[in-house]
Amino acid sequence: MKNPWEEINLNDYENHMSLDSVYQLQTMNEMMKEQLNEYKIKTVIILGVAGGNGLEHIDKDKFETVYGVDVNQKYLDECINRYPELSVVFKVICADLLNDDLQLPHADLLIANLLIEYIGYECFRSIVNSVTPEYVSCIIQINTDNSFVSDSPYLQAFDRLQEVDHQIDEKALNNAMNEIGYIKKIIDGRELPNGKKLLRIDFIQNS
């Protein structure tokens, strides 16, 4: 069976995320600018890059390689179309992160925004161990109710996401990362209009 993200139309996803009542696309864009500029690094891998929200903050003079990973090839094609100026540094990888045989390149920084919720702690830790980044920067969603996907006219497009949904919280994520040698470095929260919250947690390799 296909990964649910292979069947979600990018316009539906981005229109939902950018609604005034949701405001996640805009908030994550601001937070991603900070993620990309926080550390002195040369390479970054962005898991679940979707349509490339935030890629406009990439400094071509700073980064040697930026990997965008997604299970949906149409999303990756749109990234390439939207950001032709990044063609020298931006490399796309079409891959299902739930694949046990997944092999990803090394990068100094790994970014995973609203991604761990769809693969779970164990899969995420396996990916981190494969990429061996010095820094890991995650954004997770803190819910005030039992729904991960906010109510909107596009809600039906996300029906199948419940098949891969995992409940994620700060303490459990911190413990999972500690067990593979990463310690918390930064934590920053942003309130959303619908009462939900985006929480950025950065980890550094404990060498």
Stockholm file with secondary structure:
# STOCKHOLM 1.0

chainA/1-207         MKNPWEEINLNDYENHMSLDSVYQLQTMNEMMKEQLNEYKIKTVIILGVAGGNGLEHIDKDKFETVYGVDVNQKYLDECINRYPELSVVFKVICADLLNDDLQLPHADLLIANLLIEYIGYECFRSIVNSVTPEYVSCIIQINTDNSFVSDSPYLQAFDRLQEVDHQIDEKALNNAMNEIGYIKKIIDGRELPNGKKLLRIDFIQNS
#=GR chainA/1-207 SS CCCGGGSSCHHHHHHHHTSTTTCHHHHHHHHHHHHHHSSCCSEEEEETCTTCTTGGGCCTTTCSEEEEEESCHHHHHHHHHHCGGGTTTEEEEECCTTCTTCCCCCCSEEEEESCGGGTHHHHHHHHHHHHCCSEEEEEEEECSSSCSSCCCTTGGGGGGGGGTCCCCCHHHHHHHHHTTTEEEEEEEEEECTTSCEEEEEEEEECC
#=GC SS_cons         CCCGGGSSCHHHHHHHHTSTTTCHHHHHHHHHHHHHHSSCCSEEEEETCTTCTTGGGCCTTTCSEEEEEESCHHHHHHHHHHCGGGTTTEEEEECCTTCTTCCCCCCSEEEEESCGGGTHHHHHHHHHHHHCCSEEEEEEEECSSSCSSCCCTTGGGGGGGGGTCCCCCHHHHHHHHHTTTEEEEEEEEEECTTSCEEEEEEEEECC
//
